[in-house]
Amino acid sequence: MYETLQTARKGAVEYLTLNRPDVRNAFNEVMIAELAQWAGATANAGDVRVVVIAGAGKVFSAGADLRWMSKQVNYSQEENQRDAGAAAAMFNAIDTLPVPVIGRVHGAALGGGAGLAAVCDVVVADDAAVFAFTEVKLGILPAIISPFALAKIGRSAARELFLTGMRFDAARAREIGLVHAVVPTTELDATVERYVSEFLSAGPDAIANAKALIRRVWTATPSEIPTITAQAIATRRVSPEAQEGMKAFLEKRRAAWNIGT
């Protein structure tokens, strides 16, 4: 189906692989369009409960493709606006997927690759992985990925890492919140699958609503938060999924939707 991606389904889990290993899974306009297309299809699938994003070959993603960048050098302001808008829409589409997204990062996640890690809900990295927001090294900006990266790493870390473009290791990525688990390469897949199982043991609608709640509360004013949160929990408590979950807990049995191991 895709030129730059590979997909595989295992039950309710969608495995997406960036599949341009010859260029270190670098982004170009085709990959961006296909990722946006994939995100739209996944959001509407109805039978996907968890997504795992990985990279083929030696690295997760090395950022922007050199051939694509060579085209951008000659783009007009309007062409650059359209190009950047497509990338922004793609990252937003993945960020707002109603299912949890796990990033399986190995080797390197640079530039847009670090941005892709930022839109994942959970990131598991191998202990040899390196990260960087490298854009200023090229005289450009991490503008498109900035809202997603800032939400993960905060302003202080961004001032250091956006402004220097320096590389940092997986331990530092975990320290600032870009990564959630750092493990040896041999444990990468097992750790990812543990997160998959945790997600599959939770209510899928509850996860989708919790993910949306994070965004709402993060951008709300203090006076809005009590109403938002009270309405959110009241609505969930009377939902069929919550009713099943609470009854299952009281009856000491698994909820119908709990398919975790």
C-alpha positions in Angstrom: 0.0 0.0 0.0 2.8 2.4 0.8 6.1 3.3 -0.8 7.9 4.5 2.3 6.1 2.6 5.1 5.4 -1.0 6.1 2.4 -1.9 8.2 1.5 -5.1 9.9 -1.5 -5.9 12.2 -1.3 -8.3 15.1 -4.7 -8.5 16.6 -5.6 -5.0 17.8 -2.0 -3.8 17.5 -0.8 -1.9 14.4 2.9 -2.0 13.8 4.2 0.8 11.5 7.7 0.8 10.2 9.5 3.7 8.5 10.9 1.8 5.5 13.6 3.9 3.9 16.7 2.3 5.4 18.9 3.3 2.5 18.6 6.9 3.6 18.3 6.2 7.4 14.5 6.6 7.2 14.8 10.2 6.4 11.6 12.2 5.7 10.6 13.4 2.3 7.4 14.7 0.9 6.3 11.1 0.0 6.8 9.8 3.5 5.1 12.8 5.0 2.0 12.3 2.8 2.0 8.6 3.5 2.3 9.1 7.3 -0.7 11.5 7.1 -2.7 9.0 5.1 -1.8 6.2 7.4 -2.8 8.3 10.5 -6.2 9.2 9.0 -6.9 5.5 8.2 -5.8 4.4 11.6 -7.9 7.0 13.4 -11.0 5.7 11.5 -10.2 2.0 11.6 -12.1 1.3 14.8 -10.3 -2.0 15.5 -6.8 -0.6 16.3 -6.1 -0.2 20.0 -2.4 0.3 20.1 0.2 1.6 17.5 3.9 0.8 17.6 6.2 3.0 15.3 9.7 1.7 14.5 12.4 2.3 11.9 13.9 -0.2 9.5 17.6 -0.7 9.3 20.2 0.9 11.6 18.3 3.9 12.9 14.8 5.1 13.8 15.0 8.3 11.6 17.8 10.6 10.7 15.6 13.6 10.0 15.2 15.2 6.6 16.1 13.6 3.3 19.0 15.5 1.5 17.2 15.3 -1.9 14.1 16.8 -0.4 16.2 19.5 1.2 17.9 20.3 -2.1 14.4 21.1 -3.5 13.5 23.3 -0.6 16.5 25.5 -1.2 14.8 26.7 -4.4 11.3 26.9 -3.0 9.4 30.2 -2.9 7.9 31.5 0.4 4.5 30.1 -0.7 6.0 26.7 -1.7 7.8 26.5 1.6 4.5 27.3 3.4 2.7 24.5 1.7 5.5 22.1 2.3 5.8 23.0 6.0 2.0 22.9 6.4 1.8 19.3 5.1 4.5 18.2 7.6 2.7 20.1 10.5 -0.6 18.4 9.6 1.1 15.0 9.6 2.7 15.4 13.0 -0.6 16.7 14.4 -2.5 13.7 12.9 -0.2 11.3 14.7 -0.2 13.3 17.9 -4.0 13.3 18.1 -4.6 9.7 17.2 -7.3 8.4 19.6 -5.1 5.3 20.4 -1.8 5.1 22.3 1.3 5.3 20.2 4.5 3.7 21.2 7.8 4.8 19.6 10.5 2.0 19.4 13.6 4.1 18.9 17.0 2.6 18.1 20.2 4.1 16.7 19.2 7.7 16.2 16.2 10.1 16.2 17.4 13.4 14.7 15.5 16.4 13.6 12.1 15.3 12.4 12.9 11.9 13.9 13.1 13.4 17.3 9.8 15.2 16.4 8.2 11.9 15.6 9.4 10.6 19.0 7.7 13.6 20.6 4.3 12.8 19.2 4.5 9.2 20.6 2.7 8.7 23.9 5.4 6.3 25.1 8.9 6.1 23.8 11.2 3.1 24.4 14.8 3.6 23.3 17.9 1.5 23.2 20.6 2.6 25.5 22.9 3.4 22.5 20.4 5.7 20.8 21.2 9.4 20.2 18.8 12.3 19.8 19.0 15.8 18.5 17.0 18.8 17.3 19.6 19.5 14.6 17.8 22.2 12.6 19.9 25.2 13.8 23.0 23.4 12.5 21.6 24.0 9.1 20.5 27.5 9.7 16.8 26.6 10.0 14.4 26.0 12.9 12.7 23.1 14.6 9.5 25.1 14.1 7.1 22.4 13.0 8.0 19.9 15.7 8.3 22.6 18.4 4.8 22.4 19.9 5.1 18.6 20.3 8.7 18.7 21.6 8.0 21.6 24.0 5.0 19.6 25.5 7.4 16.8 26.2 10.7 18.4 27.3 9.7 21.9 28.5 11.2 25.3 27.8 14.4 24.9 29.8 15.6 21.8 27.9 14.4 23.4 24.6 16.6 26.4 25.2 19.6 24.2 25.5 18.8 21.7 22.8 16.9 23.7 20.2 19.5 26.5 20.3 22.6 24.3 20.2 21.4 21.5 18.0 23.7 19.3 20.1 23.3 15.5 20.3 22.2 13.9 23.5 22.0 10.3 24.6 19.0 8.2 25.6 19.6 8.7 29.3 19.3 12.5 28.8 16.3 12.0 26.6 14.6 10.1 29.5 15.7 12.7 32.0 13.9 15.5 30.1 10.8 13.4 29.2 11.3 12.7 25.5 11.9 9.0 26.3 10.1 6.9 29.0 12.2 3.7 29.1 15.9 3.1 28.2 16.9 -0.5 27.8 19.6 -2.6 26.0 18.9 -3.3 22.4 18.2 -7.0 23.3 15.4 -5.9 25.6 13.8 -3.3 23.2 11.0 -5.5 21.8 10.1 -7.1 25.1 9.8 -3.7 26.7 7.6 -2.4 23.9 5.4 -5.5 24.3 5.0 -4.9 28.0 3.6 -1.4 27.2 1.4 -2.9 24.5 0.0 -5.3 27.1 -0.6 -2.5 29.6 -2.6 -0.6 27.0 -4.6 -3.6 26.0 -5.6 -4.1 29.6 -7.2 -0.7 29.8 -10.5 0.5 28.4 -9.9 1.7 24.8 -12.5 4.6 25.0 -11.1 5.6 28.4 -7.6 5.8 26.9 -8.9 7.9 24.0 -10.7 10.2 26.4 -7.7 10.4 28.8 -5.5 11.4 25.8 -7.9 14.1 24.8 -8.2 15.2 28.4 -4.5 15.8 28.7 -4.6 18.3 25.8 -7.8 20.0 27.2 -6.4 20.5 30.7 -3.0 21.5 29.5 -4.5 24.5 27.5 -7.3 25.4 29.9 -7.3 28.3 32.3 -7.4 27.5 36.0 -11.0 28.6 36.2 -12.0 26.2 33.4 -10.3 23.1 34.8 -12.8 22.1 37.6 -15.7 22.1 35.2 -13.7 20.2 32.5 -12.5 17.5 34.9 -15.9 17.1 36.7 -17.7 16.7 33.4 -15.1 14.3 32.0 -15.3 11.9 34.9 -19.1 12.2 35.3 -19.6 11.3 31.6 -17.2 8.4 31.8 -18.8 6.9 34.9 -22.1 6.4 33.1 -20.6 5.1 29.9 -21.0 1.4 29.1 -17.2 0.8 29.1 -16.8 2.3 32.6 -19.9 0.4 33.9 -18.3 -2.8 32.7 -14.9 -1.9 34.1 -16.2 -1.0 37.6 -18.5 -4.1 37.7 -15.6 -6.3 36.7 -13.4 -4.8 39.4 -16.1 -5.3 42.1 -16.8 -8.9 40.8 -13.0 -9.7 40.7 -13.0 -10.6 37.1 -11.5 -9.3 33.9 -13.4 -6.6 32.0 -14.6 -7.7 28.6 -12.2 -5.3 26.8 -9.1 -6.4 28.8 -7.1 -8.5 26.4 -3.7 -7.7 27.9 -1.5 -10.7 28.9 
